[in-house]
Amino acid sequence: MSNPVQADKAPANPVAEAPDAPVVAEATAVYAVASPSAVAAPRRSRVPVRDTRINGQPAFVLHSYPYKETSLIVDLFTRDFGRIAVVAKGAKRPLSKLRGVLQTFQPLSVSWSGKQELRTLIDAEWVGGMLPIERTALLCGFYLNELLVKLIARDDPHRALFDHYIATLNELAHDEPAQIALRKFERALLKETGVAANLGRSTTTRAAVEAALDYVVDPEKGAREARVSDVWPVVSGKTLLDMEREDYADPATQAQSKQLMRFLLAHHLGGVPLNTRQILIDLMQL
């Protein structure tokens, strides 16, 4: 996993392998102009209890939308405070310093104040140190951001996931296979939110998963031996063991893990569609 940046400087559909990128702008628009209610996390936010000014916090912009005439509301993913919302006053003005800084996939150092759920952004500076993601990788990046917005409650720190997010952006920027980078991030996200079961042991027999047997994964309980009557995705024990080891070299593991993660994410999203995923699927059908 890459070192973190330092602060001082469509339902039940798969995420396809990175496609060509003639519609990156379309993906940006679909994600960026969504209404606040469309991108709110389905879980109850934790209301912050401290009224302190936070300075120089490592962060990334996940999403933003207009607020009044000249301002923005920005959803930030921060290392030590999790996902927070800030109002960036005057950020839409042509001469605003924030106008060119509050961009997605750019490592930032941000400062804010306020004790309410919506804080006030005081400052944001570009940190640097990461290659930008371009072309097809941009779609994958927007997919990561949408997952974070819809699956992580606000004010719930996830430092390990923050570092994994940076590592995934670096992998995409260095042209690592997108489907492997995405599978690892999806699995890390479910682990960090406490809904990922151990895939290496059967929940019915408590025995270790066997590579030669077939299994299904109950979204609420974990893996168990497959039955003829099962309608859930059936995967091999080897795929489950590979996923536990983050080993996606086997093409069969890549294919089966994609189907499995599609199913698990759809369950935990409660049927809420992912706009970026649907764009990826539409591209694959062109």
C-alpha positions in Angstrom: 0.0 0.0 0.0 1.3 3.5 -0.8 2.3 5.8 1.9 -0.4 8.5 2.6 0.1 12.0 1.5 1.6 14.2 4.2 -0.4 17.1 5.5 2.4 19.7 5.2 3.2 19.8 1.7 -26.6 0.4 -11.8 -28.3 -1.8 -9.4 -26.7 -5.2 -9.2 -24.5 -4.5 -12.2 -20.7 -5.1 -12.3 -18.1 -2.4 -12.5 -16.6 -3.2 -15.9 -12.9 -3.1 -16.7 -11.8 0.4 -17.5 -13.4 1.4 -20.8 -12.4 4.0 -23.3 -13.1 7.5 -22.1 -15.1 9.6 -24.6 -17.7 10.3 -21.9 -15.5 11.2 -18.9 -17.1 14.7 -19.1 -20.5 13.0 -19.0 -19.6 11.0 -15.9 -18.3 14.2 -14.2 -21.6 16.0 -15.0 -23.8 13.2 -13.8 -22.0 12.9 -10.6 -21.4 16.6 -9.9 -24.9 17.9 -10.6 -26.7 15.3 -8.5 -29.0 16.8 -5.9 -27.8 16.8 -2.3 -30.4 14.2 -1.4 -29.2 11.9 -4.2 -25.7 11.7 -2.8 -26.4 11.7 0.9 -25.2 8.6 2.8 -28.1 6.2 3.7 -26.8 5.9 7.3 -27.4 8.4 10.1 -24.6 10.9 10.4 -22.8 11.4 13.7 -23.2 15.0 14.9 -19.8 16.4 15.9 -19.6 17.6 19.5 -16.5 19.7 19.5 -16.3 23.4 18.4 -12.7 23.6 17.3 -10.8 25.0 14.4 -9.0 22.3 12.4 -5.9 23.3 10.5 -4.0 21.5 7.8 -6.0 18.3 7.6 -5.2 16.0 4.7 -8.3 15.7 2.5 -9.8 14.9 -0.9 -12.9 16.4 -2.5 -15.5 13.7 -3.1 -18.3 15.9 -4.4 -19.5 19.5 -4.5 -22.6 21.4 -5.5 -23.7 25.0 -5.7 -24.8 26.9 -2.6 -26.4 30.3 -3.0 -25.0 32.5 -5.8 -21.2 32.3 -5.2 -20.5 29.5 -2.8 -20.2 25.7 -2.8 -21.0 22.9 -0.4 -18.1 20.4 -0.6 -18.1 16.8 0.6 -14.6 16.1 1.9 -12.9 12.8 2.8 -10.4 13.6 5.5 -7.8 11.4 7.2 -8.7 12.0 10.8 -12.3 13.2 10.7 -13.8 11.0 8.0 -16.3 12.4 5.6 -17.4 16.0 6.4 -19.4 18.7 4.7 -18.1 22.3 4.5 -19.4 25.5 2.9 -16.8 27.2 0.7 -17.9 30.8 0.7 -17.3 32.7 -2.5 -15.6 29.7 -4.2 -17.6 30.3 -7.4 -16.2 33.8 -7.8 -13.8 34.1 -10.8 -10.9 35.4 -8.6 -11.5 33.1 -5.7 -8.4 31.1 -4.6 -10.6 28.1 -3.9 -12.0 28.0 -7.4 -9.1 26.1 -8.9 -8.2 24.2 -5.7 -11.3 22.3 -4.8 -11.0 19.6 -7.5 -11.5 15.9 -7.2 -8.5 13.5 -6.9 -6.1 16.3 -5.8 -4.5 15.8 -2.4 -5.3 18.9 -0.3 -4.5 20.4 3.1 -7.7 22.0 4.4 -8.7 24.0 7.4 -12.2 24.6 8.7 -14.2 25.8 11.7 -17.6 25.1 13.2 -19.4 22.6 15.4 -22.4 22.0 13.2 -22.7 19.2 10.6 -22.0 21.9 8.0 -18.7 23.5 8.8 -17.1 26.6 7.2 -14.1 26.1 5.0 -11.3 28.5 6.0 -8.5 27.5 3.6 -7.5 24.8 1.2 -4.2 24.2 -0.4 -3.0 21.8 -3.1 -0.4 19.5 -1.6 0.9 17.6 -4.7 3.0 14.5 -4.7 0.5 12.3 -6.7 0.2 11.8 -10.5 -3.2 12.9 -11.8 -5.6 10.2 -13.0 -6.7 10.7 -16.6 -8.9 9.3 -19.3 -10.5 6.0 -18.4 -9.2 6.1 -14.8 -11.3 9.2 -14.2 -14.5 7.1 -14.4 -13.1 4.7 -11.9 -12.1 7.5 -9.6 -15.7 8.9 -9.7 -16.9 5.4 -8.9 -14.7 5.4 -5.8 -16.0 8.8 -4.7 -19.6 7.8 -5.2 -19.2 4.6 -3.1 -17.7 6.7 -0.3 -20.5 9.2 -0.4 -23.2 6.6 -0.3 -21.7 4.1 2.1 -19.8 6.1 4.8 -21.6 8.2 7.4 -20.3 11.7 8.0 -18.0 12.3 11.0 -16.9 8.7 11.2 -13.1 8.5 10.8 -11.7 5.8 8.6 -7.9 6.4 8.5 -7.0 3.0 7.0 -9.6 3.5 4.2 -8.2 7.0 3.6 -4.8 5.5 3.0 -6.3 2.8 0.8 -8.1 5.5 -1.2 -4.7 7.2 -1.9 -3.2 3.8 -2.8 -6.0 3.1 -5.3 -5.7 6.5 -6.9 -2.0 5.9 -7.3 -2.6 2.5 -8.9 -5.1 4.0 -11.3 -2.6 6.8 -12.2 0.1 4.3 -12.8 -2.1 2.2 -15.2 -2.5 -0.7 -12.8 -5.4 -3.0 -13.9 -8.5 -1.1 -13.0 -10.7 -4.1 -12.2 -8.1 -5.4 -9.6 -7.7 -2.0 -8.0 -11.5 -1.6 -7.7 -12.1 -5.0 -6.2 -9.5 -4.4 -3.5 -11.0 -1.0 -2.7 -14.5 -2.4 -2.6 -13.4 -5.1 -0.2 -11.6 -2.6 2.0 -14.6 -0.3 2.1 -16.9 -3.1 3.3 -14.4 -4.1 5.9 -14.0 -0.6 7.2 -17.7 -0.1 7.5 -18.0 -3.3 9.4 -20.2 -5.3 7.0 -17.5 -7.6 5.4 -17.5 -11.1 6.8 -14.5 -13.4 6.8 -14.4 -15.2 3.5 -12.0 -17.8 4.6 -14.4 -19.8 6.9 -17.9 -21.3 6.4 -20.6 -19.7 8.6 -22.5 -23.0 8.8 -19.8 -25.6 9.5 -17.2 -23.1 11.0 -14.7 -25.1 8.9 -12.1 -23.4 6.7 -13.2 -22.7 3.1 -12.0 -25.4 0.7 -10.7 -24.2 -2.7 -12.4 -27.0 -4.6 -15.9 -26.4 -3.2 -18.5 -23.9 -4.3 -19.9 -21.3 -2.0 -22.3 -18.4 -1.7 -21.9 -15.3 0.5 -24.7 -14.2 2.7 -24.4 -10.4 2.9 -25.2 -10.4 6.6 -23.4 -13.5 7.7 -20.7 -14.6 5.4 -19.7 -17.6 3.2 -21.5 -20.9 3.3 -21.6 -24.0 1.1 -23.6 -23.5 -2.1 -27.0 -25.3 -2.5 -28.9 -26.2 -5.6 -31.7 -23.8 -4.7 -29.4 -20.8 -4.2 -30.1 -17.7 -6.3 -27.1 -15.8 -5.0 -23.8 -15.7 -7.0 -21.9 -19.0 -6.7 -18.2 -18.7 -6.4 -15.4 -21.2 -5.9 -13.6 -21.6 -2.6 -10.5 -20.6 -4.4 -12.0 -17.2 -5.3 -12.9 -16.5 -1.7 -9.4 -17.5 -0.5 -7.8 -15.3 -3.2 -10.0 -12.4 -2.2 -8.9 -12.8 1.5 -5.3 -12.6 0.3 -6.0 -9.8 -2.2 -4.6 -12.1 -4.9 -6.5 -11.4 -8.2 -4.0 -12.8 -10.6 -6.4 -15.7 -11.7 -8.8 -14.6 -14.4 -11.5 -16.8 -12.8 -11.0 -15.0 -9.5 -11.3 -11.6 -11.3 -14.6 -12.6 -13.0 -16.2 -14.3 -9.9 -15.1 -11.5 -7.5 -16.7 -8.9 -9.7 -20.0 -10.7 -9.7 -19.8 -11.2 -5.9 -18.9 -7.6 -5.1 -21.6 -6.4 -7.4 -24.1 -8.4 -5.4 -22.8 -7.4 -1.9 -22.6 -3.7 -2.8 -26.2 -3.7 -4.2 -27.4 -5.2 -0.9 -25.6 -2.7 1.3 -26.6 0.2 -0.9 -30.2 -0.9 -0.3 -31.0 -0.7 -4.0 -29.7 2.8 -4.4 -28.2 3.0 -8.0 -24.7 4.1 -8.7 -24.6 6.7 -11.5 -21.0 6.1 -12.4 -21.5 2.3 -12.5 -24.3 2.7 -15.0 -22.1 4.9 -17.2 -19.4 2.2 -17.2 -22.0 -0.5 -18.1 -23.4 1.7 -20.9 -19.9 2.1 -22.4 -19.4 -1.6 -22.5 -22.6 -2.0 -24.5 -21.5 0.6 -27.2 
